[in-house]
């Protein structure tokens, strides 16, 4: 049985609306920020998409669990080599229409655009490894405590200076 997940169902519930009405916004002055120490044209850059992209040879995200537990989202990530082509990847996400990504991944994973930026000297280089996560993770603690540090460590080991996040 292929059960469709309706993420808006959870955001439109009275409980969710009440929680959103009582939300406090973060103080931007307390947001961690690391300014670039060199021009972008000299930086090694990586990309992070939240579109649930992975190589065809990778283990898929855990959609079976998400179908069973619609308020759960897979907090893991996938590493995608910068040389992987459009057709080497699968564009899968239960909460968005991925047909547009299957036709042109640049709408949420602009690899070709940043490769062109590299050729034009707008960025220094595109990193060897690019990343994707599942954009629907209501419990973001595993994402913050495990996934993000893993991605940051890999970026650090590759000498990445800046990363661009493409949320869906």
TORPA-4810 file (N, C-alpha, C, O; in nm, 3 decimals):
<nodes>
NODE_1_0.084_-0.119_0.000_0.000_0.000_0.000_0.088_0.124_0.000_0.176_0.138_0.084_X
NODE_2_0.065_0.213_-0.092_0.142_0.335_-0.104_0.059_0.450_-0.047_-0.020_0.512_-0.118_X
NODE_3_0.077_0.478_0.079_0.001_0.581_0.149_0.064_0.718_0.125_0.183_0.737_0.148_X
NODE_4_-0.015_0.812_0.078_0.034_0.948_0.056_0.040_1.023_0.189_-0.052_1.016_0.270_X
NODE_5_0.149_1.093_0.209_0.167_1.172_0.331_0.122_1.314_0.302_0.165_1.374_0.203_X
NODE_6_0.038_1.369_0.387_-0.010_1.506_0.371_0.049_1.590_0.484_-0.007_1.595_0.594_X
NODE_7_0.162_1.656_0.457_0.228_1.732_0.562_0.146_1.852_0.608_0.159_1.893_0.723_X
NODE_8_0.062_1.908_0.522_-0.017_2.023_0.564_-0.123_1.984_0.666_-0.169_2.069_0.742_X
NODE_9_-0.163_1.858_0.668_-0.258_1.810_0.767_-0.208_1.842_0.908_-0.284_1.886_0.993_X
NODE_10_-0.079_1.819_0.931_-0.023_1.840_1.064_-0.006_1.987_1.097_-0.011_2.026_1.214_X
NODE_11_0.015_2.069_0.996_0.031_2.212_1.021_-0.101_2.285_1.034_-0.105_2.396_1.086_X
NODE_12_-0.209_2.225_0.989_-0.340_2.289_0.996_-0.423_2.242_1.115_-0.538_2.285_1.130_X
NODE_13_-0.369_2.157_1.197_-0.444_2.110_1.313_-0.453_2.223_1.416_-0.364_2.309_1.420_X
NODE_14_-0.556_2.225_1.499_-0.567_2.328_1.603_-0.445_2.332_1.695_-0.401_2.440_1.734_X
NODE_15_-0.390_2.216_1.728_-0.272_2.212_1.815_-0.152_2.279_1.748_-0.080_2.356_1.811_X
NODE_16_-0.131_2.249_1.621_-0.018_2.307_1.549_-0.034_2.458_1.534_0.061_2.534_1.551_X
NODE_17_-0.156_2.501_1.503_-0.181_2.645_1.487_-0.156_2.716_1.619_-0.096_2.823_1.621_X
NODE_18_-0.203_2.658_1.729_-0.181_2.716_1.862_-0.031_2.728_1.892_0.014_2.830_1.943_X
NODE_19_0.044_2.622_1.860_0.189_2.625_1.884_0.256_2.734_1.800_0.345_2.804_1.848_X
NODE_20_0.212_2.750_1.674_0.273_2.852_1.587_0.239_2.993_1.635_0.322_3.083_1.625_X
NODE_21_0.119_3.012_1.688_0.079_3.143_1.736_0.163_3.185_1.858_0.183_3.304_1.883_X
NODE_22_0.210_3.086_1.932_0.288_3.115_2.052_0.439_3.107_2.030_0.517_3.113_2.126_X
NODE_23_0.480_3.095_1.906_0.624_3.083_1.878_0.695_3.215_1.902_0.641_3.323_1.877_X
NODE_24_0.816_3.204_1.952_0.902_3.320_1.966_1.007_3.311_1.856_1.055_3.203_1.824_X
NODE_25_1.040_3.424_1.801_1.138_3.426_1.694_1.278_3.446_1.752_1.296_3.514_1.853_X
NODE_26_1.375_3.386_1.685_1.514_3.397_1.730_1.563_3.540_1.715_1.518_3.614_1.627_X
NODE_27_1.653_3.577_1.800_1.716_3.708_1.793_1.829_3.700_1.691_1.928_3.631_1.715_X
NODE_28_1.817_3.770_1.577_1.919_3.760_1.472_2.059_3.798_1.522_2.159_3.748_1.469_X
NODE_29_2.067_3.884_1.622_2.199_3.925_1.672_2.271_3.811_1.744_2.392_3.817_1.765_X
NODE_30_2.196_3.706_1.782_2.256_3.592_1.851_2.281_3.473_1.757_2.323_3.367_1.802_X
NODE_31_2.255_3.493_1.628_2.276_3.387_1.530_2.425_3.374_1.502_2.491_3.473_1.470_X
NODE_32_2.480_3.251_1.514_2.623_3.234_1.484_2.650_3.272_1.338_2.574_3.237_1.249_X
NODE_33_2.758_3.340_1.317_2.791_3.387_1.183_2.942_3.386_1.167_3.014_3.436_1.253_X
NODE_34_2.987_3.332_1.059_3.130_3.332_1.027_3.149_3.403_0.894_3.121_3.344_0.789_X
NODE_35_3.194_3.525_0.896_3.211_3.598_0.770_3.322_3.535_0.686_3.417_3.477_0.740_X
NODE_36_3.309_3.546_0.555_3.413_3.497_0.466_3.541_3.576_0.488_3.538_3.697_0.510_X
NODE_37_3.653_3.506_0.482_3.782_3.574_0.502_3.851_3.602_0.369_3.961_3.657_0.367_X
NODE_38_3.787_3.564_0.259_3.842_3.590_0.126_3.727_3.605_0.028_3.614_3.569_0.060_X
NODE_39_3.753_3.659_-0.089_3.645_3.676_-0.187_3.585_3.542_-0.229_3.655_3.440_-0.230_X
NODE_40_3.458_3.542_-0.262_3.390_3.420_-0.307_3.461_3.359_-0.428_3.460_3.238_-0.446_X
NODE_41_3.521_3.442_-0.508_3.593_3.395_-0.627_3.717_3.311_-0.593_3.776_3.249_-0.680_X
NODE_42_3.754_3.312_-0.466_3.868_3.231_-0.420_3.824_3.118_-0.328_3.908_3.044_-0.275_X
NODE_43_3.694_3.104_-0.309_3.641_3.006_-0.213_3.607_2.872_-0.277_3.565_2.865_-0.392_X
NODE_44_3.627_2.767_-0.199_3.572_2.637_-0.234_3.432_2.634_-0.175_3.413_2.660_-0.056_X
NODE_45_3.334_2.601_-0.259_3.193_2.610_-0.224_3.128_2.473_-0.233_3.159_2.393_-0.321_X
NODE_46_3.036_2.445_-0.140_2.957_2.323_-0.146_2.809_2.359_-0.150_2.770_2.472_-0.118_X
NODE_47_2.727_2.263_-0.188_2.583_2.282_-0.197_2.513_2.182_-0.105_2.557_2.068_-0.091_X
NODE_48_2.404_2.227_-0.044_2.320_2.140_0.038_2.175_2.162_-0.007_2.124_2.274_-0.004_X
NODE_49_2.111_2.054_-0.048_1.970_2.060_-0.084_1.889_1.983_0.019_1.938_1.886_0.076_X
NODE_50_1.767_2.027_0.043_1.679_1.953_0.134_1.572_1.877_0.056_1.464_1.849_0.109_X
NODE_51_1.601_1.845_-0.069_1.503_1.782_-0.157_1.505_1.629_-0.155_1.437_1.567_-0.236_X
NODE_52_1.580_1.568_-0.065_1.582_1.422_-0.058_1.646_1.358_-0.180_1.600_1.254_-0.226_X
NODE_53_1.752_1.418_-0.232_1.822_1.368_-0.350_1.925_1.264_-0.307_1.989_1.278_-0.204_X
NODE_54_1.939_1.161_-0.387_2.044_1.062_-0.362_2.083_0.994_-0.492_2.007_0.994_-0.589_X
NODE_55_2.202_0.935_-0.492_2.245_0.858_-0.608_2.157_0.735_-0.623_2.105_0.684_-0.524_X
NODE_56_2.140_0.688_-0.745_2.060_0.568_-0.767_2.119_0.447_-0.694_2.047_0.354_-0.659_X
NODE_57_2.249_0.450_-0.670_2.316_0.338_-0.603_2.313_0.351_-0.450_2.352_0.257_-0.380_X
NODE_58_2.267_0.464_-0.398_2.260_0.486_-0.253_2.139_0.417_-0.192_2.042_0.384_-0.261_X
NODE_59_2.146_0.397_-0.062_2.029_0.356_0.015_1.931_0.473_0.013_1.971_0.588_0.030_X
NODE_60_1.804_0.444_-0.009_1.705_0.551_-0.013_1.680_0.605_0.128_1.720_0.544_0.228_X
NODE_61_1.615_0.719_0.135_1.569_0.769_0.265_1.461_0.674_0.315_1.404_0.598_0.236_X
NODE_62_1.432_0.677_0.443_1.340_0.581_0.503_1.194_0.627_0.486_1.131_0.675_0.580_X
NODE_63_1.143_0.609_0.365_1.006_0.650_0.336_0.904_0.555_0.396_0.793_0.596_0.429_X
NODE_64_0.942_0.428_0.412_0.848_0.334_0.473_0.813_0.377_0.615_0.697_0.375_0.654_X
NODE_65_0.916_0.416_0.691_0.888_0.460_0.827_0.805_0.588_0.826_0.713_0.605_0.907_X
NODE_66_0.837_0.678_0.733_0.762_0.804_0.729_0.616_0.781_0.692_0.528_0.851_0.741_X
NODE_67_0.591_0.683_0.607_0.452_0.651_0.573_0.379_0.593_0.695_0.260_0.620_0.716_X
NODE_68_0.450_0.513_0.776_0.391_0.457_0.897_0.375_0.562_1.006_0.278_0.562_1.082_X
NODE_69_0.473_0.653_1.013_0.477_0.757_1.116_0.489_0.893_1.048_0.598_0.948_1.038_X
NODE_70_0.378_0.948_1.000_0.382_1.070_0.919_0.443_1.193_0.986_0.474_1.290_0.917_X
NODE_71_0.460_1.192_1.117_0.524_1.307_1.181_0.674_1.286_1.198_0.741_1.368_1.261_X
NODE_72_0.728_1.177_1.143_0.872_1.149_1.149_0.932_1.182_1.013_0.869_1.160_0.910_X
NODE_73_1.052_1.235_1.013_1.126_1.260_0.890_1.268_1.209_0.905_1.330_1.226_1.010_X
NODE_74_1.320_1.147_0.802_1.454_1.088_0.804_1.559_1.197_0.822_1.570_1.285_0.737_X
NODE_75_1.637_1.195_0.931_1.736_1.299_0.956_1.873_1.273_0.892_1.967_1.350_0.913_X
NODE_76_1.885_1.168_0.815_2.016_1.135_0.756_2.046_1.223_0.634_1.962_1.301_0.591_X
NODE_77_2.165_1.209_0.581_2.204_1.285_0.462_2.265_1.191_0.359_2.300_1.077_0.390_X
NODE_78_2.278_1.241_0.237_2.345_1.168_0.131_2.452_1.258_0.072_2.433_1.379_0.058_X
NODE_79_2.564_1.196_0.039_2.674_1.268_-0.025_2.671_1.237_-0.174_2.661_1.121_-0.215_X
NODE_80_2.679_1.341_-0.253_2.669_1.329_-0.397_2.794_1.390_-0.460_2.821_1.508_-0.440_X
NODE_81_2.870_1.313_-0.536_2.989_1.368_-0.601_2.950_1.480_-0.698_2.846_1.473_-0.764_X
NODE_82_3.033_1.582_-0.706_2.998_1.695_-0.793_2.988_1.654_-0.940_2.922_1.722_-1.018_X
NODE_83_3.052_1.544_-0.977_3.047_1.500_-1.116_2.927_1.411_-1.148_2.908_1.373_-1.263_X
NODE_84_2.845_1.378_-1.047_2.724_1.299_-1.073_2.632_1.379_-1.164_2.612_1.499_-1.146_X
NODE_85_2.578_1.313_-1.260_2.489_1.377_-1.359_2.344_1.372_-1.311_2.310_1.300_-1.217_X
NODE_86_2.261_1.449_-1.377_2.117_1.452_-1.350_2.061_1.310_-1.344_1.987_1.276_-1.252_X
NODE_87_2.096_1.228_-1.442_2.040_1.093_-1.451_2.102_0.992_-1.354_2.054_0.880_-1.344_X
NODE_88_2.208_1.031_-1.284_2.270_0.943_-1.184_2.197_0.948_-1.050_2.222_0.866_-0.961_X
NODE_89_2.106_1.043_-1.036_2.041_1.068_-0.908_1.892_1.037_-0.914_1.830_1.034_-1.020_X
NODE_90_1.837_1.013_-0.795_1.693_1.002_-0.778_1.647_1.123_-0.698_1.717_1.169_-0.607_X
NODE_91_1.531_1.173_-0.731_1.477_1.294_-0.670_1.348_1.254_-0.599_1.241_1.248_-0.659_X
NODE_92_1.362_1.226_-0.470_1.252_1.165_-0.396_1.224_1.244_-0.269_1.315_1.275_-0.192_X
NODE_93_1.100_1.275_-0.248_1.059_1.347_-0.128_0.909_1.330_-0.119_0.838_1.354_-0.217_X
NODE_94_0.859_1.290_-0.004_0.715_1.265_0.009_0.632_1.392_0.023_0.509_1.386_0.013_X
NODE_95_0.696_1.506_0.046_0.620_1.627_0.077_0.625_1.733_-0.032_0.572_1.843_-0.014_X
NODE_96_0.687_1.702_-0.142_0.689_1.795_-0.255_0.669_1.715_-0.384_0.690_1.594_-0.386_X
NODE_97_0.631_1.783_-0.487_0.622_1.721_-0.619_0.764_1.720_-0.677_0.817_1.826_-0.713_X
NODE_98_0.824_1.604_-0.687_0.963_1.595_-0.733_0.975_1.584_-0.885_1.085_1.572_-0.937_X
NODE_99_0.864_1.588_-0.957_0.872_1.575_-1.102_0.954_1.688_-1.164_1.024_1.667_-1.263_X
NODE_100_0.946_1.808_-1.106_1.024_1.919_-1.160_1.173_1.895_-1.141_1.253_1.932_-1.227_X
NODE_101_1.213_1.833_-1.028_1.354_1.801_-1.004_1.403_1.693_-1.099_1.516_1.697_-1.146_X
NODE_102_1.317_1.595_-1.127_1.354_1.488_-1.219_1.382_1.541_-1.358_1.458_1.481_-1.434_X
NODE_103_1.321_1.653_-1.392_1.345_1.715_-1.524_1.466_1.807_-1.521_1.542_1.813_-1.618_X
NODE_104_1.483_1.880_-1.411_1.596_1.974_-1.399_1.628_1.997_-1.252_1.560_2.074_-1.184_X
NODE_105_1.729_1.929_-1.205_1.762_1.937_-1.062_1.807_2.076_-1.019_1.809_2.106_-0.899_X
NODE_106_1.842_2.161_-1.114_1.892_2.294_-1.080_1.789_2.379_-1.005_1.826_2.481_-0.946_X
NODE_107_1.662_2.340_-1.007_1.562_2.418_-0.934_1.582_2.408_-0.783_1.539_2.497_-0.710_X
NODE_108_1.646_2.299_-0.735_1.673_2.288_-0.592_1.811_2.231_-0.561_1.846_2.211_-0.445_X
NODE_109_1.887_2.204_-0.665_2.022_2.150_-0.648_2.103_2.199_-0.769_2.131_2.122_-0.861_X
NODE_110_2.140_2.328_-0.768_2.195_2.393_-0.888_2.341_2.359_-0.919_2.427_2.448_-0.923_X
NODE_111_2.367_2.232_-0.939_2.504_2.186_-0.965_2.558_2.246_-1.094_2.670_2.298_-1.097_X
NODE_112_2.479_2.240_-1.200_2.527_2.293_-1.328_2.548_2.444_-1.322_2.641_2.497_-1.383_X
NODE_113_2.463_2.513_-1.250_2.476_2.658_-1.236_2.606_2.692_-1.162_2.679_2.781_-1.204_X
NODE_114_2.634_2.622_-1.053_2.756_2.649_-0.978_2.880_2.601_-1.052_2.988_2.657_-1.035_X
NODE_115_2.867_2.498_-1.135_2.979_2.457_-1.220_3.011_2.568_-1.320_3.127_2.595_-1.350_X
NODE_116_2.907_2.633_-1.370_2.927_2.747_-1.461_2.989_2.864_-1.385_3.075_2.934_-1.439_X
NODE_117_2.946_2.887_-1.260_3.006_2.993_-1.178_3.156_2.967_-1.159_3.236_3.060_-1.159_X
NODE_118_3.191_2.839_-1.143_3.332_2.803_-1.129_3.409_2.840_-1.257_3.516_2.900_-1.250_X
NODE_119_3.354_2.805_-1.372_3.418_2.836_-1.501_3.433_2.987_-1.521_3.531_3.033_-1.578_X
NODE_120_3.333_3.063_-1.475_3.333_3.209_-1.492_3.416_3.280_-1.385_3.437_3.401_-1.395_X
NODE_121_3.463_3.207_-1.283_3.541_3.269_-1.178_3.459_3.338_-1.071_3.513_3.413_-0.990_X
NODE_122_3.328_3.315_-1.070_3.242_3.374_-0.967_3.270_3.307_-0.833_3.273_3.373_-0.729_X
NODE_123_3.292_3.175_-0.836_3.338_3.102_-0.718_3.475_3.044_-0.753_3.511_3.031_-0.870_X
NODE_124_3.551_3.009_-0.649_3.681_2.948_-0.674_3.664_2.810_-0.735_3.697_2.788_-0.851_X
NODE_125_3.613_2.716_-0.656_3.584_2.581_-0.703_3.461_2.527_-0.633_3.423_2.571_-0.525_X
NODE_126_3.399_2.431_-0.699_3.288_2.358_-0.638_3.348_2.237_-0.569_3.431_2.167_-0.629_X
NODE_127_3.309_2.211_-0.446_3.368_2.101_-0.370_3.340_1.967_-0.435_3.246_1.952_-0.513_X
NODE_128_3.422_1.871_-0.401_3.410_1.736_-0.457_3.280_1.670_-0.414_3.223_1.589_-0.488_X
NODE_129_3.234_1.703_-0.293_3.114_1.641_-0.238_3.006_1.745_-0.216_3.030_1.852_-0.162_X
NODE_130_2.885_1.710_-0.260_2.766_1.792_-0.240_2.671_1.710_-0.152_2.690_1.589_-0.138_X
NODE_131_2.571_1.773_-0.094_2.491_1.707_0.008_2.342_1.726_-0.013_2.297_1.826_-0.070_X
NODE_132_2.267_1.627_0.034_2.122_1.640_0.037_2.070_1.579_0.166_2.122_1.479_0.216_X
NODE_133_1.967_1.642_0.218_1.895_1.591_0.335_1.747_1.586_0.299_1.707_1.627_0.190_X
NODE_134_1.669_1.535_0.391_1.525_1.534_0.374_1.473_1.662_0.438_1.495_1.686_0.557_X
NODE_135_1.404_1.742_0.362_1.358_1.871_0.411_1.246_1.864_0.512_1.210_1.966_0.572_X
NODE_136_1.191_1.747_0.531_1.082_1.732_0.627_1.134_1.651_0.745_1.137_1.528_0.740_X
NODE_137_1.175_1.720_0.850_1.223_1.653_0.971_1.168_1.728_1.092_1.237_1.813_1.149_X
NODE_138_1.044_1.697_1.132_0.984_1.767_1.244_1.068_1.762_1.371_1.075_1.860_1.445_X
NODE_139_1.133_1.648_1.397_1.224_1.639_1.511_1.364_1.667_1.457_1.433_1.576_1.410_X
NODE_140_1.406_1.792_1.465_1.532_1.833_1.404_1.653_1.809_1.492_1.765_1.836_1.449_X
NODE_141_1.635_1.760_1.614_1.749_1.738_1.704_1.852_1.640_1.647_1.971_1.669_1.654_X
NODE_142_1.811_1.524_1.591_1.913_1.436_1.531_1.985_1.503_1.413_2.104_1.479_1.390_X
NODE_143_1.912_1.585_1.341_1.973_1.659_1.229_2.080_1.754_1.281_2.189_1.764_1.223_X
NODE_144_2.049_1.825_1.389_2.144_1.921_1.447_2.259_1.852_1.520_2.374_1.896_1.511_X
NODE_145_2.229_1.746_1.592_2.329_1.681_1.678_2.417_1.580_1.604_2.531_1.559_1.644_X
NODE_146_2.366_1.517_1.498_2.443_1.414_1.429_2.472_1.449_1.283_2.588_1.450_1.241_X
NODE_147_2.367_1.477_1.206_2.383_1.497_1.062_2.465_1.621_1.030_2.562_1.613_0.954_X
NODE_148_2.428_1.735_1.085_2.499_1.860_1.056_2.648_1.851_1.092_2.731_1.894_1.013_X
NODE_149_2.684_1.798_1.209_2.828_1.784_1.239_2.902_1.691_1.141_3.018_1.716_1.108_X
NODE_150_2.836_1.585_1.096_2.899_1.496_0.997_2.926_1.571_0.867_3.035_1.560_0.809_X
NODE_151_2.827_1.646_0.821_2.843_1.724_0.698_2.952_1.829_0.718_3.038_1.846_0.632_X
NODE_152_2.949_1.900_0.831_3.049_2.005_0.857_3.190_1.947_0.861_3.283_2.007_0.808_X
NODE_153_3.206_1.831_0.923_3.338_1.769_0.931_3.389_1.729_0.793_3.507_1.748_0.763_X
NODE_154_3.302_1.675_0.710_3.342_1.638_0.573_3.379_1.763_0.493_3.477_1.762_0.419_X
NODE_155_3.300_1.868_0.509_3.331_1.994_0.439_3.466_2.048_0.485_3.548_2.091_0.404_X
NODE_156_3.489_2.044_0.614_3.616_2.092_0.669_3.732_2.011_0.612_3.835_2.068_0.575_X
NODE_157_3.716_1.879_0.604_3.824_1.793_0.552_3.851_1.820_0.404_3.962_1.795_0.356_X
NODE_158_3.751_1.871_0.331_3.768_1.904_0.189_3.807_2.050_0.168_3.826_2.094_0.055_X
NODE_159_3.820_2.125_0.277_3.861_2.265_0.265_3.753_2.358_0.214_3.782_2.459_0.149_X
NODE_160_3.628_2.326_0.243_3.516_2.410_0.198_3.514_2.540_0.279_3.524_2.539_0.402_X
NODE_161_3.501_2.650_0.208_3.495_2.782_0.271_3.353_2.832_0.291_3.327_2.907_0.384_X
NODE_162_3.260_2.791_0.203_3.124_2.842_0.207_3.030_2.734_0.155_3.066_2.654_0.069_X
NODE_163_2.910_2.733_0.210_2.808_2.639_0.164_2.679_2.716_0.135_2.644_2.810_0.206_X
NODE_164_2.610_2.673_0.031_2.483_2.732_-0.005_2.375_2.628_0.020_2.384_2.514_-0.027_X
NODE_165_2.272_2.667_0.097_2.162_2.579_0.131_2.044_2.609_0.041_2.004_2.725_0.025_X
NODE_166_1.988_2.505_-0.020_1.872_2.518_-0.108_1.756_2.441_-0.048_1.741_2.321_-0.074_X
NODE_167_1.672_2.509_0.032_1.557_2.442_0.094_1.444_2.423_-0.007_1.431_2.498_-0.104_X
NODE_168_1.362_2.323_0.019_1.243_2.303_-0.065_1.121_2.335_0.017_1.008_2.325_-0.033_X
</nodes>
